[in-house]
Amino acid sequence: MSAAKAKENPKTFEAASARLDELIEAMESGQLPLDKMIAAFEEGRKLVAFCNAKLEEVQRRVEKIKEAEKDGSLIREPLD
């Protein structure tokens, strides 16, 4: 687990998910000292919160599209 990666904020769900996979693998290896294990856990919690926020955002967009389909209107929103 590199220090540079630990300090970067993920820009996408996929990047956050990949980083979570790295953290889990490192934590499960049993090779991390306690201080690094705690740091990995804290980073993992932040990544989980980021992923949850992204998933909620997507859910809201899908619900908006479904609602628009019911009344026949068309919604156009830029993709991030």
Distance bins in CASP14 RR format, pairs under 12 A and 6 or more apart:
PFRMAT RR
TARGET T0000
AUTHOR 0000-0000-0000
RMODE 2
METHOD distances of the structure
MODEL  1
1 7 0 0 0 0 0 1 0 0 0 0 0
1 8 0 0 0 0 0 1 0 0 0 0 0
1 19 0 0 0 0 1 0 0 0 0 0 0
1 20 0 0 0 0 0 1 0 0 0 0 0
1 21 0 0 0 0 0 1 0 0 0 0 0
1 22 1 0 0 1 0 0 0 0 0 0 0
1 23 1 0 0 1 0 0 0 0 0 0 0
1 24 0 0 0 0 0 1 0 0 0 0 0
1 25 0 0 0 0 1 0 0 0 0 0 0
1 26 1 0 1 0 0 0 0 0 0 0 0
1 27 0 0 0 0 1 0 0 0 0 0 0
1 29 0 0 0 0 0 1 0 0 0 0 0
1 31 0 0 0 0 0 1 0 0 0 0 0
1 32 1 0 0 1 0 0 0 0 0 0 0
1 33 0 0 0 0 0 1 0 0 0 0 0
1 36 1 0 0 1 0 0 0 0 0 0 0
1 37 0 0 0 0 0 1 0 0 0 0 0
1 39 0 0 0 0 1 0 0 0 0 0 0
1 40 1 0 0 1 0 0 0 0 0 0 0
1 41 0 0 0 0 0 1 0 0 0 0 0
1 43 0 0 0 0 1 0 0 0 0 0 0
1 44 0 0 0 0 0 1 0 0 0 0 0
2 8 0 0 0 0 1 0 0 0 0 0 0
2 19 0 0 0 0 0 1 0 0 0 0 0
2 22 0 0 0 0 1 0 0 0 0 0 0
2 23 0 0 0 0 0 1 0 0 0 0 0
2 26 0 0 0 0 0 1 0 0 0 0 0
2 36 0 0 0 0 0 1 0 0 0 0 0
2 40 0 0 0 0 0 1 0 0 0 0 0
2 43 0 0 0 0 0 1 0 0 0 0 0
3 36 0 0 0 0 0 1 0 0 0 0 0
3 39 0 0 0 0 1 0 0 0 0 0 0
3 40 0 0 0 0 0 1 0 0 0 0 0
3 43 0 0 0 0 0 1 0 0 0 0 0
4 19 0 0 0 0 0 1 0 0 0 0 0
5 15 0 0 0 0 0 1 0 0 0 0 0
5 16 0 0 0 0 0 1 0 0 0 0 0
5 18 0 0 0 0 0 1 0 0 0 0 0
5 19 1 0 0 1 0 0 0 0 0 0 0
5 20 0 0 0 0 0 1 0 0 0 0 0
5 22 1 0 0 1 0 0 0 0 0 0 0
5 23 0 0 0 0 1 0 0 0 0 0 0
5 26 0 0 0 0 0 1 0 0 0 0 0
5 39 0 0 0 0 0 1 0 0 0 0 0
5 40 0 0 0 0 0 1 0 0 0 0 0
5 43 0 0 0 0 1 0 0 0 0 0 0
5 44 0 0 0 0 0 1 0 0 0 0 0
5 47 0 0 0 0 0 1 0 0 0 0 0
6 19 0 0 0 0 1 0 0 0 0 0 0
6 22 0 0 0 0 1 0 0 0 0 0 0
6 23 0 0 0 0 1 0 0 0 0 0 0
6 26 0 0 0 0 0 1 0 0 0 0 0
6 36 0 0 0 0 1 0 0 0 0 0 0
6 39 1 0 0 1 0 0 0 0 0 0 0
6 40 1 0 0 1 0 0 0 0 0 0 0
6 41 0 0 0 0 0 1 0 0 0 0 0
6 42 0 0 0 0 1 0 0 0 0 0 0
6 43 1 0 1 0 0 0 0 0 0 0 0
6 44 0 0 0 0 1 0 0 0 0 0 0
6 46 0 0 0 0 0 1 0 0 0 0 0
6 47 0 0 0 0 0 1 0 0 0 0 0
7 19 0 0 0 0 0 1 0 0 0 0 0
7 39 0 0 0 0 0 1 0 0 0 0 0
7 43 0 0 0 0 1 0 0 0 0 0 0
7 46 0 0 0 0 0 1 0 0 0 0 0
8 15 0 0 0 0 1 0 0 0 0 0 0
8 16 0 0 0 0 0 1 0 0 0 0 0
8 18 0 0 0 0 0 1 0 0 0 0 0
8 19 0 0 0 0 1 0 0 0 0 0 0
8 22 0 0 0 0 0 1 0 0 0 0 0
8 43 0 0 0 0 0 1 0 0 0 0 0
8 46 0 0 0 0 0 1 0 0 0 0 0
8 47 0 0 0 0 0 1 0 0 0 0 0
8 50 0 0 0 0 0 1 0 0 0 0 0
9 15 0 0 0 0 1 0 0 0 0 0 0
9 16 0 0 0 0 1 0 0 0 0 0 0
9 19 0 0 0 0 0 1 0 0 0 0 0
9 43 0 0 0 0 0 1 0 0 0 0 0
9 46 0 0 0 0 1 0 0 0 0 0 0
9 47 0 0 0 0 1 0 0 0 0 0 0
9 49 0 0 0 0 0 1 0 0 0 0 0
9 50 1 0 0 1 0 0 0 0 0 0 0
10 16 1 1 0 0 0 0 0 0 0 0 0
10 17 0 0 0 0 1 0 0 0 0 0 0
10 18 0 0 0 0 1 0 0 0 0 0 0
10 19 1 0 0 1 0 0 0 0 0 0 0
10 20 0 0 0 0 1 0 0 0 0 0 0
10 22 0 0 0 0 0 1 0 0 0 0 0
10 23 0 0 0 0 0 1 0 0 0 0 0
10 43 0 0 0 0 0 1 0 0 0 0 0
10 44 0 0 0 0 0 1 0 0 0 0 0
10 46 0 0 0 0 1 0 0 0 0 0 0
10 47 1 0 0 1 0 0 0 0 0 0 0
10 48 0 0 0 0 0 1 0 0 0 0 0
10 49 0 0 0 0 0 1 0 0 0 0 0
10 50 1 0 1 0 0 0 0 0 0 0 0
10 51 0 0 0 0 1 0 0 0 0 0 0
10 53 0 0 0 0 0 1 0 0 0 0 0
10 54 0 0 0 0 1 0 0 0 0 0 0
11 18 0 0 0 0 0 1 0 0 0 0 0
11 19 0 0 0 0 0 1 0 0 0 0 0
11 50 0 0 0 0 1 0 0 0 0 0 0
11 54 0 0 0 0 0 1 0 0 0 0 0
11 80 0 0 0 0 1 0 0 0 0 0 0
12 18 0 0 0 0 1 0 0 0 0 0 0
12 19 0 0 0 0 0 1 0 0 0 0 0
12 47 0 0 0 0 0 1 0 0 0 0 0
12 50 0 0 0 0 1 0 0 0 0 0 0
12 51 0 0 0 0 0 1 0 0 0 0 0
12 54 0 0 0 0 1 0 0 0 0 0 0
12 58 0 0 0 0 0 1 0 0 0 0 0
12 80 0 0 0 0 1 0 0 0 0 0 0
13 19 0 0 0 0 0 1 0 0 0 0 0
13 20 0 0 0 0 0 1 0 0 0 0 0
13 47 0 0 0 0 0 1 0 0 0 0 0
13 48 0 0 0 0 0 1 0 0 0 0 0
13 50 1 0 0 1 0 0 0 0 0 0 0
13 51 1 0 1 0 0 0 0 0 0 0 0
13 52 0 0 0 0 1 0 0 0 0 0 0
13 53 0 0 0 0 1 0 0 0 0 0 0
13 54 1 0 1 0 0 0 0 0 0 0 0
13 55 1 0 0 1 0 0 0 0 0 0 0
13 56 0 0 0 0 0 1 0 0 0 0 0
13 57 0 0 0 0 1 0 0 0 0 0 0
13 58 0 0 0 0 1 0 0 0 0 0 0
13 80 0 0 0 0 0 1 0 0 0 0 0
14 20 0 0 0 0 0 1 0 0 0 0 0
14 21 0 0 0 0 0 1 0 0 0 0 0
14 47 0 0 0 0 0 1 0 0 0 0 0
14 50 0 0 0 0 0 1 0 0 0 0 0
14 51 0 0 0 0 1 0 0 0 0 0 0
14 54 0 0 0 0 1 0 0 0 0 0 0
15 21 0 0 0 0 0 1 0 0 0 0 0
15 22 0 0 0 0 0 1 0 0 0 0 0
15 47 0 0 0 0 1 0 0 0 0 0 0
15 50 0 0 0 0 1 0 0 0 0 0 0
15 51 0 0 0 0 0 1 0 0 0 0 0
15 54 0 0 0 0 0 1 0 0 0 0 0
16 22 0 0 0 0 0 1 0 0 0 0 0
16 23 0 0 0 0 0 1 0 0 0 0 0
16 43 0 0 0 0 0 1 0 0 0 0 0
16 44 0 0 0 0 1 0 0 0 0 0 0
16 45 0 0 0 0 0 1 0 0 0 0 0
16 46 0 0 0 0 1 0 0 0 0 0 0
16 47 1 0 1 0 0 0 0 0 0 0 0
16 48 0 0 0 0 1 0 0 0 0 0 0
16 49 0 0 0 0 1 0 0 0 0 0 0
16 50 1 0 1 0 0 0 0 0 0 0 0
16 51 1 0 1 0 0 0 0 0 0 0 0
16 52 0 0 0 0 0 1 0 0 0 0 0
16 53 0 0 0 0 1 0 0 0 0 0 0
16 54 1 0 0 1 0 0 0 0 0 0 0
16 55 0 0 0 0 0 1 0 0 0 0 0
17 23 0 0 0 0 0 1 0 0 0 0 0
17 24 0 0 0 0 0 1 0 0 0 0 0
17 44 0 0 0 0 0 1 0 0 0 0 0
17 47 1 0 0 1 0 0 0 0 0 0 0
17 48 0 0 0 0 1 0 0 0 0 0 0
17 50 0 0 0 0 1 0 0 0 0 0 0
17 51 1 0 0 1 0 0 0 0 0 0 0
17 52 0 0 0 0 0 1 0 0 0 0 0
17 54 0 0 0 0 1 0 0 0 0 0 0
17 55 0 0 0 0 0 1 0 0 0 0 0
18 24 0 0 0 0 0 1 0 0 0 0 0
18 25 0 0 0 0 0 1 0 0 0 0 0
18 47 0 0 0 0 1 0 0 0 0 0 0
18 51 0 0 0 0 0 1 0 0 0 0 0
19 25 0 0 0 0 0 1 0 0 0 0 0
19 26 0 0 0 0 0 1 0 0 0 0 0
19 40 0 0 0 0 0 1 0 0 0 0 0
19 43 1 0 0 1 0 0 0 0 0 0 0
19 44 1 0 0 1 0 0 0 0 0 0 0
19 46 0 0 0 0 1 0 0 0 0 0 0
19 47 1 0 1 0 0 0 0 0 0 0 0
19 48 0 0 0 0 0 1 0 0 0 0 0
19 50 0 0 0 0 1 0 0 0 0 0 0
19 51 0 0 0 0 1 0 0 0 0 0 0
20 26 0 0 0 0 0 1 0 0 0 0 0
20 27 0 0 0 0 0 1 0 0 0 0 0
20 40 0 0 0 0 0 1 0 0 0 0 0
20 41 0 0 0 0 0 1 0 0 0 0 0
20 43 0 0 0 0 1 0 0 0 0 0 0
20 44 1 0 0 1 0 0 0 0 0 0 0
20 45 0 0 0 0 0 1 0 0 0 0 0
20 46 0 0 0 0 0 1 0 0 0 0 0
20 47 1 0 1 0 0 0 0 0 0 0 0
20 48 1 0 0 1 0 0 0 0 0 0 0
20 49 0 0 0 0 0 1 0 0 0 0 0
20 50 0 0 0 0 1 0 0 0 0 0 0
20 51 1 0 0 1 0 0 0 0 0 0 0
20 52 0 0 0 0 0 1 0 0 0 0 0
21 27 0 0 0 0 0 1 0 0 0 0 0
21 28 0 0 0 0 0 1 0 0 0 0 0
21 44 0 0 0 0 0 1 0 0 0 0 0
21 47 0 0 0 0 0 1 0 0 0 0 0
21 51 0 0 0 0 0 1 0 0 0 0 0
22 28 0 0 0 0 0 1 0 0 0 0 0
22 29 0 0 0 0 0 1 0 0 0 0 0
22 32 0 0 0 0 0 1 0 0 0 0 0
22 40 0 0 0 0 1 0 0 0 0 0 0
22 43 0 0 0 0 1 0 0 0 0 0 0
22 44 0 0 0 0 1 0 0 0 0 0 0
22 47 0 0 0 0 0 1 0 0 0 0 0
23 29 0 0 0 0 0 1 0 0 0 0 0
23 32 0 0 0 0 1 0 0 0 0 0 0
23 36 0 0 0 0 0 1 0 0 0 0 0
23 37 0 0 0 0 1 0 0 0 0 0 0
23 38 0 0 0 0 0 1 0 0 0 0 0
23 39 0 0 0 0 1 0 0 0 0 0 0
23 40 1 0 1 0 0 0 0 0 0 0 0
23 41 0 0 0 0 1 0 0 0 0 0 0
23 42 0 0 0 0 0 1 0 0 0 0 0
23 43 1 0 0 1 0 0 0 0 0 0 0
23 44 1 0 1 0 0 0 0 0 0 0 0
23 45 0 0 0 0 0 1 0 0 0 0 0
23 46 0 0 0 0 0 1 0 0 0 0 0
23 47 1 0 0 1 0 0 0 0 0 0 0
23 48 0 0 0 0 0 1 0 0 0 0 0
24 30 0 0 0 0 0 1 0 0 0 0 0
24 32 0 0 0 0 0 1 0 0 0 0 0
24 37 0 0 0 0 0 1 0 0 0 0 0
24 40 0 0 0 0 1 0 0 0 0 0 0
24 41 0 0 0 0 0 1 0 0 0 0 0
24 43 0 0 0 0 0 1 0 0 0 0 0
24 44 0 0 0 0 1 0 0 0 0 0 0
24 47 0 0 0 0 0 1 0 0 0 0 0
24 48 0 0 0 0 0 1 0 0 0 0 0
25 31 0 0 0 0 0 1 0 0 0 0 0
25 32 0 0 0 0 0 1 0 0 0 0 0
25 40 0 0 0 0 0 1 0 0 0 0 0
26 32 1 0 1 0 0 0 0 0 0 0 0
26 33 0 0 0 0 0 1 0 0 0 0 0
26 36 0 0 0 0 1 0 0 0 0 0 0
26 37 0 0 0 0 1 0 0 0 0 0 0
26 39 0 0 0 0 0 1 0 0 0 0 0
26 40 1 0 0 1 0 0 0 0 0 0 0
26 41 0 0 0 0 0 1 0 0 0 0 0
26 43 0 0 0 0 0 1 0 0 0 0 0
26 44 0 0 0 0 0 1 0 0 0 0 0
27 33 0 0 0 0 0 1 0 0 0 0 0
27 34 0 0 0 0 0 1 0 0 0 0 0
27 36 0 0 0 0 1 0 0 0 0 0 0
27 37 1 0 0 1 0 0 0 0 0 0 0
27 38 0 0 0 0 0 1 0 0 0 0 0
27 39 0 0 0 0 0 1 0 0 0 0 0
27 40 1 0 1 0 0 0 0 0 0 0 0
27 41 1 0 0 1 0 0 0 0 0 0 0
27 42 0 0 0 0 0 1 0 0 0 0 0
27 43 0 0 0 0 0 1 0 0 0 0 0
27 44 0 0 0 0 1 0 0 0 0 0 0
28 37 0 0 0 0 0 1 0 0 0 0 0
28 40 0 0 0 0 0 1 0 0 0 0 0
29 36 0 0 0 0 0 1 0 0 0 0 0
29 37 0 0 0 0 0 1 0 0 0 0 0
29 40 0 0 0 0 0 1 0 0 0 0 0
30 36 0 0 0 0 0 1 0 0 0 0 0
30 37 0 0 0 0 1 0 0 0 0 0 0
30 40 0 0 0 0 0 1 0 0 0 0 0
31 37 0 0 0 0 1 0 0 0 0 0 0
31 40 0 0 0 0 0 1 0 0 0 0 0
32 38 0 0 0 0 1 0 0 0 0 0 0
32 39 0 0 0 0 1 0 0 0 0 0 0
32 40 1 0 0 1 0 0 0 0 0 0 0
32 41 0 0 0 0 1 0 0 0 0 0 0
32 43 0 0 0 0 0 1 0 0 0 0 0
33 39 0 0 0 0 1 0 0 0 0 0 0
33 40 0 0 0 0 0 1 0 0 0 0 0
34 40 0 0 0 0 0 1 0 0 0 0 0
34 41 0 0 0 0 0 1 0 0 0 0 0
35 41 0 0 0 0 0 1 0 0 0 0 0
35 42 0 0 0 0 0 1 0 0 0 0 0
36 42 0 0 0 0 0 1 0 0 0 0 0
36 43 0 0 0 0 0 1 0 0 0 0 0
37 43 0 0 0 0 0 1 0 0 0 0 0
37 44 0 0 0 0 0 1 0 0 0 0 0
38 44 0 0 0 0 0 1 0 0 0 0 0
38 45 0 0 0 0 0 1 0 0 0 0 0
39 45 0 0 0 0 0 1 0 0 0 0 0
39 46 0 0 0 0 0 1 0 0 0 0 0
40 46 0 0 0 0 0 1 0 0 0 0 0
40 47 0 0 0 0 0 1 0 0 0 0 0
41 47 0 0 0 0 0 1 0 0 0 0 0
41 48 0 0 0 0 0 1 0 0 0 0 0
42 48 0 0 0 0 0 1 0 0 0 0 0
42 49 0 0 0 0 0 1 0 0 0 0 0
43 49 0 0 0 0 0 1 0 0 0 0 0
43 50 0 0 0 0 0 1 0 0 0 0 0
44 50 0 0 0 0 1 0 0 0 0 0 0
44 51 0 0 0 0 1 0 0 0 0 0 0
44 52 0 0 0 0 0 1 0 0 0 0 0
45 51 0 0 0 0 0 1 0 0 0 0 0
45 52 0 0 0 0 0 1 0 0 0 0 0
46 52 0 0 0 0 0 1 0 0 0 0 0
46 53 0 0 0 0 0 1 0 0 0 0 0
47 53 0 0 0 0 0 1 0 0 0 0 0
47 54 0 0 0 0 0 1 0 0 0 0 0
48 54 0 0 0 0 0 1 0 0 0 0 0
48 55 0 0 0 0 0 1 0 0 0 0 0
49 55 0 0 0 0 0 1 0 0 0 0 0
49 56 0 0 0 0 0 1 0 0 0 0 0
50 56 0 0 0 0 0 1 0 0 0 0 0
50 57 0 0 0 0 0 1 0 0 0 0 0
51 57 0 0 0 0 0 1 0 0 0 0 0
51 58 0 0 0 0 0 1 0 0 0 0 0
52 58 0 0 0 0 0 1 0 0 0 0 0
52 59 0 0 0 0 0 1 0 0 0 0 0
53 59 0 0 0 0 0 1 0 0 0 0 0
53 60 0 0 0 0 0 1 0 0 0 0 0
54 60 0 0 0 0 0 1 0 0 0 0 0
54 61 0 0 0 0 0 1 0 0 0 0 0
54 80 0 0 0 0 1 0 0 0 0 0 0
55 61 0 0 0 0 0 1 0 0 0 0 0
55 62 0 0 0 0 0 1 0 0 0 0 0
56 62 0 0 0 0 0 1 0 0 0 0 0
56 63 0 0 0 0 0 1 0 0 0 0 0
57 63 0 0 0 0 0 1 0 0 0 0 0
57 64 0 0 0 0 0 1 0 0 0 0 0
57 77 0 0 0 0 0 1 0 0 0 0 0
57 79 0 0 0 0 0 1 0 0 0 0 0
57 80 0 0 0 0 1 0 0 0 0 0 0
58 64 0 0 0 0 0 1 0 0 0 0 0
58 65 0 0 0 0 0 1 0 0 0 0 0
58 79 0 0 0 0 0 1 0 0 0 0 0
58 80 0 0 0 0 0 1 0 0 0 0 0
59 65 0 0 0 0 0 1 0 0 0 0 0
59 66 0 0 0 0 0 1 0 0 0 0 0
60 66 0 0 0 0 0 1 0 0 0 0 0
60 67 0 0 0 0 0 1 0 0 0 0 0
60 77 0 0 0 0 0 1 0 0 0 0 0
61 67 0 0 0 0 0 1 0 0 0 0 0
61 68 0 0 0 0 0 1 0 0 0 0 0
61 75 0 0 0 0 1 0 0 0 0 0 0
61 76 0 0 0 0 0 1 0 0 0 0 0
61 77 1 0 0 1 0 0 0 0 0 0 0
61 78 0 0 0 0 0 1 0 0 0 0 0
61 79 0 0 0 0 1 0 0 0 0 0 0
61 80 0 0 0 0 1 0 0 0 0 0 0
62 68 0 0 0 0 0 1 0 0 0 0 0
62 69 0 0 0 0 0 1 0 0 0 0 0
62 75 0 0 0 0 0 1 0 0 0 0 0
62 77 0 0 0 0 0 1 0 0 0 0 0
63 69 0 0 0 0 0 1 0 0 0 0 0
63 70 0 0 0 0 0 1 0 0 0 0 0
63 75 0 0 0 0 0 1 0 0 0 0 0
64 70 0 0 0 0 0 1 0 0 0 0 0
64 71 0 0 0 0 0 1 0 0 0 0 0
64 73 0 0 0 0 0 1 0 0 0 0 0
64 74 0 0 0 0 0 1 0 0 0 0 0
64 75 1 0 0 1 0 0 0 0 0 0 0
64 76 0 0 0 0 0 1 0 0 0 0 0
64 77 0 0 0 0 1 0 0 0 0 0 0
65 71 0 0 0 0 0 1 0 0 0 0 0
65 72 0 0 0 0 0 1 0 0 0 0 0
65 73 0 0 0 0 0 1 0 0 0 0 0
65 74 0 0 0 0 1 0 0 0 0 0 0
65 75 1 0 0 1 0 0 0 0 0 0 0
65 76 0 0 0 0 0 1 0 0 0 0 0
65 77 0 0 0 0 1 0 0 0 0 0 0
66 72 0 0 0 0 0 1 0 0 0 0 0
66 73 0 0 0 0 0 1 0 0 0 0 0
66 75 0 0 0 0 0 1 0 0 0 0 0
67 73 0 0 0 0 1 0 0 0 0 0 0
67 75 0 0 0 0 1 0 0 0 0 0 0
68 74 1 0 0 1 0 0 0 0 0 0 0
68 75 1 0 1 0 0 0 0 0 0 0 0
68 76 0 0 0 0 1 0 0 0 0 0 0
68 77 0 0 0 0 0 1 0 0 0 0 0
69 75 0 0 0 0 1 0 0 0 0 0 0
END
